[in-house]
């Protein structure tokens, strides 16, 4: 069997394995409703789009539903019972949901969406395999083994396995971002404009799903121009992103009478990222402060004013907040599990089994990240590896300036899995490299970085000890902690 057939066969097999892992929770939770404000908002937007009412949220019926959970006095000048035209959320994921609603209808829509999202999430496994091959083919004789191990690590990654249950942008954003990286690596090898076009289309779609991607564009263009030696490819990337984002920006700008790009959420993000009670992450209490303002322009203006005021009032705290955000970004993946369990979505789970579940969800990211440290310190940095590092750092950077949450690092799990797989497969070679004269300093750097990560995770658990004690207690499923 030739190489391409082996790759295709493994890709199909690992996709099916990943799909089976994801279908289990979806089928088990087939009657489960949605339980977070973000999910309500995405569902509202999708239903409005599918119903031909435009990009609106908080229609009359939805407003009554939300007020049952958030008894707030909504502030608005005029109210249309169909809902309020909005630009607060990027449109990519709501349009994805709307397409499903339009095809399959609204009855049982959550179960149908979750089935489809299981298939979308399963794509991460074969894409991770391709990323491993294209990253390490020229560096390791064991690139096939590395790629296969990385694909398995992503296929069974607990948080990614259950994520199809959520109505959240990560469901589509993570495969899109990984697709951009894989196809752009291929384009750098082949030089074909068709590959750059596909990478550009994926990048444009990713930008409409999470606007943070737009910050990557100049650097990806520079890599394409300087390292892949393709000025045409760089222009194709630019043209594709503009083709996807400019029409939506025109729509938003006309809606508000001033320039608005993909979304109008910077004010809210600054407010949350620098509020004295948040330390740079999402906190339930402050998250409600701007909710009464249903007009996006007014909410954004007030959020910007107050967020910048927080920064001016304590400018010296900004470096500290960036460090805290780094810690939150690399935090343990336990928030969603704590929320859904404590609010009795899962019923009571005996303590030994809940402890095992807690470890299963929190340990993989810690192990993958620690192993990835050794890869980052020992690989040769060539064209492909530089692109992988660029995507990693360009995604991480904005979160340190704005707002950070452990769930945001999910987009980097496939990259981390590839680096971890290399460290495991090449562990003997890595030890030899780090013991050579002139490279022993790498042991010190690795020890410092891993100690910092472990301190971050330990401090997180210690600081939340009271919360965890209640969660692991006999009434842990009825502690009703907010998200």
C-alpha positions in Angstrom: 0.0 0.0 0.0 1.5 3.4 -1.0 2.0 6.3 1.4 -1.0 8.3 0.4 -3.4 5.4 0.8 -2.0 4.7 4.3 -2.5 8.3 5.2 -6.1 8.3 3.9 -6.9 5.0 5.7 -5.6 6.2 9.0 -7.4 9.5 8.6 -10.7 7.7 8.1 -10.1 5.4 11.0 -9.1 8.1 13.5 -12.0 10.2 12.4 -14.4 7.4 13.1 -12.8 6.7 16.5 -13.1 10.4 17.4 -16.7 10.5 16.2 -17.6 7.5 18.4 -16.1 9.1 21.5 -18.1 12.3 20.8 -21.4 10.6 19.9 -21.5 8.8 23.3 -22.1 12.0 25.4 -24.4 13.5 22.7 -26.7 10.5 22.8 -26.5 10.2 26.5 -27.5 13.9 26.8 -30.1 13.9 24.0 -32.8 15.4 26.3 -30.4 18.1 27.8 -31.3 21.7 27.2 -28.8 24.6 27.0 -27.6 26.2 30.3 -25.5 29.3 29.7 -26.2 32.8 28.6 -23.8 32.5 25.6 -25.7 29.5 24.4 -29.1 31.3 24.7 -27.7 34.2 22.7 -26.3 32.0 19.9 -29.6 30.1 19.8 -31.6 33.4 19.6 -29.5 34.7 16.8 -29.7 31.5 14.8 -33.5 31.2 15.2 -33.9 34.8 14.0 -31.7 34.1 10.9 -33.4 30.9 10.1 -36.8 32.6 10.5 -35.8 35.4 8.0 -35.8 38.1 10.6 -32.2 39.1 10.3 -29.4 39.1 12.8 -31.5 39.9 15.9 -31.6 38.7 19.5 -33.8 39.3 22.6 -37.1 39.0 20.8 -40.3 39.3 22.9 -40.4 35.7 24.0 -36.7 35.4 24.5 -36.7 38.6 26.6 -39.3 37.1 28.9 -37.2 33.9 29.2 -33.9 35.7 30.0 -35.7 37.9 32.6 -36.6 34.8 34.5 -32.8 34.1 35.0 -31.6 37.7 35.1 -34.2 40.0 36.7 -32.7 43.2 35.2 -34.3 46.4 34.0 -33.3 46.5 30.3 -32.3 49.9 29.0 -33.5 50.7 25.4 -35.0 53.6 23.5 -37.2 51.7 21.1 -38.0 48.0 21.1 -39.0 45.8 18.2 -40.9 42.7 19.3 -39.0 40.7 16.7 -35.8 41.4 18.6 -32.9 43.9 18.4 -30.5 44.1 15.5 -27.1 43.4 16.9 -23.4 43.3 16.1 -22.1 42.1 19.5 -21.4 38.5 18.5 -19.4 37.5 15.4 -21.7 36.0 12.8 -19.8 32.8 11.9 -21.2 30.4 14.5 -24.8 31.7 14.5 -24.9 31.3 10.7 -23.7 27.7 11.2 -26.5 27.1 13.6 -29.1 28.9 11.4 -28.2 26.6 8.5 -28.9 23.6 10.6 -32.2 25.1 11.9 -33.3 25.9 8.4 -32.6 22.4 7.1 -33.9 20.4 10.1 -36.3 22.7 11.8 -36.5 23.8 15.4 -38.0 20.7 17.0 -35.2 18.7 18.7 -32.7 21.3 17.3 -30.3 20.9 20.2 -29.9 17.2 19.7 -29.5 17.6 15.9 -27.0 20.4 16.3 -25.0 18.3 18.8 -24.9 15.3 16.4 -23.6 17.5 13.6 -21.1 19.2 16.0 -19.8 15.7 17.0 -18.8 15.2 13.3 -17.2 18.6 13.1 -15.3 18.0 16.3 -14.1 14.6 15.1 -12.4 16.3 12.2 -9.8 17.6 14.7 -8.2 14.2 14.9 -7.3 13.7 11.2 -6.3 17.4 10.9 -4.0 16.9 13.9 -2.5 13.9 12.2 -1.8 16.1 9.1 -0.3 18.8 11.3 2.0 16.3 12.9 3.2 15.0 9.5 3.8 18.4 8.0 5.5 19.7 11.1 7.9 16.8 11.6 8.4 15.0 8.3 11.7 16.8 7.7 12.8 16.6 11.3 12.2 13.1 12.5 12.3 9.6 11.0 9.4 8.8 13.3 7.1 11.5 12.0 4.4 8.9 11.2 4.3 7.6 14.7 4.3 11.2 16.1 1.4 12.2 13.9 -0.6 9.1 14.8 0.0 9.6 18.5 -1.0 13.3 18.3 -4.2 12.4 16.5 -5.1 9.8 19.2 -4.4 12.4 21.9 -6.8 14.8 20.3 -9.4 12.1 19.5 -9.8 11.1 23.2 -9.1 14.6 24.7 -11.9 14.8 27.4 -13.0 18.4 27.0 -13.0 18.2 23.2 -15.0 14.9 23.4 -17.8 16.6 25.3 -17.6 20.0 23.6 -20.2 19.1 20.9 -22.8 19.4 23.7 -22.1 23.2 23.9 -23.5 25.9 21.7 -20.2 27.7 21.6 -17.9 29.2 19.0 -15.0 26.8 19.8 -17.0 24.1 18.0 -16.3 25.6 14.6 -13.4 27.9 15.4 -11.0 25.3 16.5 -11.3 23.1 13.3 -11.1 26.3 11.2 -8.0 27.5 12.8 -6.3 24.1 12.7 -7.4 23.9 9.0 -5.8 27.2 8.3 -2.5 26.0 9.8 -2.5 22.6 8.0 -3.4 24.0 4.6 -1.0 26.9 4.8 1.8 24.5 5.6 0.8 22.5 2.5 0.7 25.7 0.5 4.2 26.6 1.7 5.4 23.2 0.4 3.6 23.2 -2.9 3.5 26.9 -3.8 0.1 26.4 -5.5 -2.3 29.3 -5.5 -5.2 26.8 -5.0 -3.8 25.9 -1.6 -3.4 29.6 -0.6 -6.9 30.2 -1.7 -8.2 27.4 0.5 -6.1 28.7 3.4 -7.5 32.2 2.8 -11.1 31.0 2.7 -10.6 29.1 6.0 -8.9 32.1 7.6 -11.8 34.4 6.5 -14.4 32.0 7.9 -12.3 31.8 11.2 -12.2 35.6 11.4 -16.0 35.7 11.2 -16.2 33.2 14.0 -13.5 34.8 16.3 -12.2 38.2 15.2 -8.9 37.6 17.1 -7.8 35.8 14.0 -7.5 39.1 12.1 -4.5 40.1 14.2 -2.7 37.0 12.8 -3.2 38.1 9.1 -0.2 40.5 8.7 2.2 38.0 10.3 0.8 35.1 8.2 1.2 37.2 5.1 4.8 38.0 6.1 5.6 34.3 6.6 4.0 33.5 3.2 6.0 36.3 1.5 9.4 35.9 3.2 9.6 32.2 4.2 7.3 30.5 1.7 8.6 32.9 -1.0 5.1 33.6 -2.4 4.0 37.3 -2.7 1.0 36.1 -4.6 0.0 33.7 -1.8 0.2 36.6 0.7 -2.1 38.7 -1.5 -4.5 35.8 -1.8 -4.7 35.5 2.0 -5.4 39.2 2.3 -8.1 39.2 -0.5 -9.9 36.3 1.0 -10.1 37.7 4.5 -11.3 41.1 3.2 -13.9 39.3 1.0 -15.3 37.6 4.1 -15.1 40.5 6.6 -15.7 43.7 4.7 -19.4 43.0 3.8 -20.2 42.2 7.4 -18.3 45.3 8.5 -20.4 47.4 6.1 -23.6 45.9 7.5 -22.5 46.7 11.1 -21.3 50.2 10.3 -24.6 51.1 8.6 -26.4 49.7 11.6 -24.6 52.0 14.1 -23.8 55.0 11.9 -20.1 54.6 12.5 -17.3 52.2 11.7 -17.7 48.8 13.3 -15.7 45.8 12.2 -16.7 42.2 12.7 -18.2 42.7 16.1 -18.9 45.4 18.7 -17.7 43.8 21.9 -14.4 45.5 22.7 -16.0 47.7 25.3 -17.4 44.6 27.1 -14.1 42.8 26.8 -12.1 45.7 28.2 -14.6 46.1 31.0 -14.3 42.4 32.0 -10.6 42.2 31.4 -9.7 45.1 33.7 -12.6 45.3 36.2 -11.1 45.3 39.7 -13.2 42.2 40.7 -12.2 40.0 37.8 -8.4 39.9 37.6 -8.6 39.5 33.9 -11.1 36.6 33.6 -14.8 36.2 33.3 -16.6 36.6 36.6 -20.4 36.1 36.9 -21.2 39.2 38.9 -19.4 41.9 36.8 -20.6 40.1 33.7 -24.1 41.3 34.4 -23.2 45.0 34.7 -23.5 45.8 31.0 -26.4 43.4 30.2 -29.2 45.9 30.7 -27.8 47.9 27.7 -29.4 46.1 24.7 -28.1 48.8 22.3 -24.7 47.5 21.2 -23.3 51.0 20.6 -24.3 52.3 24.0 -23.0 49.1 25.7 -19.7 49.4 23.8 -19.3 53.1 24.6 -19.9 52.6 28.3 -17.7 49.5 28.5 -14.9 51.3 26.7 -15.1 54.3 29.0 -15.2 52.3 32.2 -12.6 49.7 31.0 -10.1 52.4 30.0 -10.9 54.1 33.3 -9.9 51.0 35.2 -6.6 51.0 33.3 -5.9 54.7 33.9 -6.8 54.4 37.6 -4.3 51.6 38.2 -1.8 51.6 35.3 0.8 49.8 37.3 -1.5 46.8 37.7 -1.5 46.1 34.0 1.7 43.9 34.0 0.3 41.9 37.0 -3.0 41.4 35.2 -1.2 40.2 32.1 0.5 37.6 34.3 -2.7 36.6 35.9 -4.3 36.3 32.4 -1.5 34.0 31.4 -2.2 31.8 34.4 -5.9 31.8 33.6 -5.2 30.9 29.9 -3.2 27.9 31.0 -5.7 27.1 33.8 -7.2 23.6 34.5 -10.3 22.7 32.5 -12.7 22.4 35.4 -15.0 25.4 35.2 -17.6 23.9 32.9 -17.6 20.6 34.7 -18.0 22.4 38.1 -20.9 24.5 36.8 -22.9 21.7 35.2 -22.3 19.3 38.1 -23.0 21.8 40.8 -26.3 22.8 39.1 -27.5 19.2 39.0 -27.4 18.8 35.3 -25.6 15.4 35.8 -27.3 14.2 39.0 -25.3 13.0 42.0 -22.0 11.3 41.3 -20.3 9.3 44.2 -17.1 10.9 45.4 -14.7 8.3 44.1 -16.1 8.4 40.6 -16.3 12.2 40.7 -12.7 12.4 41.8 -11.7 10.2 38.8 -13.8 12.3 36.5 -12.1 15.5 37.8 -8.6 14.0 37.2 -9.6 12.8 33.7 -10.6 16.3 32.7 -7.8 18.3 34.3 -4.7 16.1 33.9 -4.4 15.7 30.0 -3.8 19.4 29.4 -1.2 19.5 32.1 0.7 16.5 30.7 0.5 17.7 27.1 1.8 21.1 28.0 4.7 19.9 30.1 5.8 17.5 27.4 5.5 20.3 24.8 8.1 22.3 26.7 10.8 19.8 25.9 9.9 19.8 22.2 10.0 23.6 22.0 13.5 23.6 23.6 15.0 21.0 21.3 13.5 21.0 17.8 15.2 22.8 14.9 13.2 25.9 14.0 12.6 25.8 10.2 9.9 27.2 8.0 7.1 24.8 9.2 8.0 25.0 12.9 8.1 28.8 12.7 4.6 29.0 11.3 3.3 26.7 14.0 4.9 28.9 16.6 3.5 32.0 15.0 -0.1 30.7 15.1 0.4 29.6 18.7 1.8 32.9 19.9 -0.4 35.2 17.8 -3.5 33.4 19.3 -2.2 33.6 22.8 -1.0 37.2 22.8 -4.4 39.1 22.5 -5.8 37.1 25.4 -3.0 38.4 27.7 -4.0 42.0 26.8 -7.8 41.5 26.9 -9.5 38.6 28.6 -8.4 35.1 29.4 -10.1 31.8 30.3 -9.0 28.2 30.3 -11.5 27.3 27.6 -9.7 29.8 25.2 -6.6 27.4 25.2 -8.7 24.7 23.5 -7.8 26.2 20.1 -4.1 25.3 20.9 -4.7 21.8 22.1 -4.0 20.2 18.7 -0.7 22.1 18.4 0.2 21.2 22.0 -0.7 17.5 21.3 1.6 17.4 18.3 4.5 18.9 20.4 3.7 16.5 23.2 3.7 13.5 20.8 7.1 14.5 19.5 8.5 14.7 23.0 7.2 11.3 23.9 8.3 9.5 20.7 11.7 11.2 20.6 12.3 11.2 24.4 15.6 9.4 24.2 16.9 11.7 21.5 15.7 14.8 23.5 17.6 13.6 26.6 20.8 13.1 24.5 20.4 16.6 23.0 19.9 18.3 26.3 23.0 16.6 27.8 25.4 17.7 25.2 27.9 20.5 26.0 26.3 23.9 25.6 22.7 22.6 25.9 22.5 21.7 29.5 21.0 25.1 30.2 17.8 23.8 28.6 17.2 21.5 31.6 17.1 24.7 33.8 14.7 26.4 31.4 12.5 23.3 31.2 12.5 23.0 35.0 11.6 26.7 35.5 8.8 26.6 32.9 7.3 23.3 34.3 7.6 24.5 37.9 5.8 27.7 36.9 3.0 25.7 35.3 2.7 23.4 38.3 2.7 26.4 40.7 -0.1 28.0 38.6 -2.2 24.9 38.8 -1.5 24.3 42.5 -2.3 27.9 43.3 -5.6 27.6 41.4 -6.7 24.6 43.3 -5.5 26.0 46.7 -7.3 29.3 46.1 -10.5 27.5 45.3 -10.2 24.9 48.1 -13.5 25.9 49.8 -15.4 25.7 46.5 -13.9 22.3 45.7 -14.6 21.0 49.2 -18.3 21.8 48.7 -18.3 20.4 45.1 -16.8 17.0 46.3 -19.2 16.9 49.3 -22.4 14.8 49.6 -24.5 17.6 48.2 -22.0 18.8 45.6 -24.5 18.4 42.7 -26.8 20.9 44.4 -24.3 23.6 45.4 -25.6 25.7 42.5 -22.4 27.6 41.8 -22.6 30.4 39.1 -20.4 30.0 36.0 
